Amino acid sequence: MCPCPICATIALLLLPFAGYKWAKKFMKRHHCSCDRCQTAEHEQSVQNHTKCHCNKCAHH
């Protein structure tokens, strides 16, 4: 779960539309462009000792 408050708010607002492709695309666009989301994703992968898929790691 992403700790970003914007991510959480968007997720709650789009919950009724969760099955729609455009809602998933909207959510992913925010998550991939938000520095807070990307930092959290990187830290979580480091803690869990899993491969990181954040933008910074994907480009290296």
Secondary structure, DSSP 8 states (H G I E B T S, - for coil): ----HHHHHHHHHHGGGTTSHHHHHHHHHHHHH-HHHHHHHHHHHHHHT----SHHHHT-
